[in-house]
Amino acid sequence: VVHTQPRSLLILPPIGGSMKTIPTTIAPVISPSAFIGFTEVGDFVGVVADGVGGTFTLSRNGKYETSLSVSFSGITGQNNGSVMQIGVFNVTQNKLLFGYNVIVGREDTLASGSFTTQDDLLEGDIIVARYSELSGAVGNTVAIDNISFNITSVHLT
């Protein structure tokens, strides 16, 4: 009896990056605005992470998985509720890759949203996480308790 265990001789480093932040505040507006000022930033081969500007710049073509998770607090609820949109935007192609509506109930002071999406992206594309207030009025300033913004290659071309 011969026992074998297949192994790959080629070990590729991960291609991607991650950003997280400590609590901060934003002033919600109708125009989409980028989440900026990330305090924990990591990048791997093939992606340059800029925590100050909140961007990932890609150096390889391929399919990438992007995830965003945001928790808000300090919201002042309105009579009919409010909607905040969080999303991932390709600055280079001027294209919203994915938007997720965070529903804020009329009595809510907390809200959160998260999603994962996959997109075909190109070398040089700049990806940013952003937010906007779609309806209602969630307050002049809203606390961001945490943000996690990640990108990972799932197939390079």
Summary of the structure (lengths in Angstrom):
residues: 157
radius of gyration: 18.2
end to end distance: 40.5
largest distance: 73.5
contacts: 480
relative contact order: 0.32
helix: 0%
strand: 58%
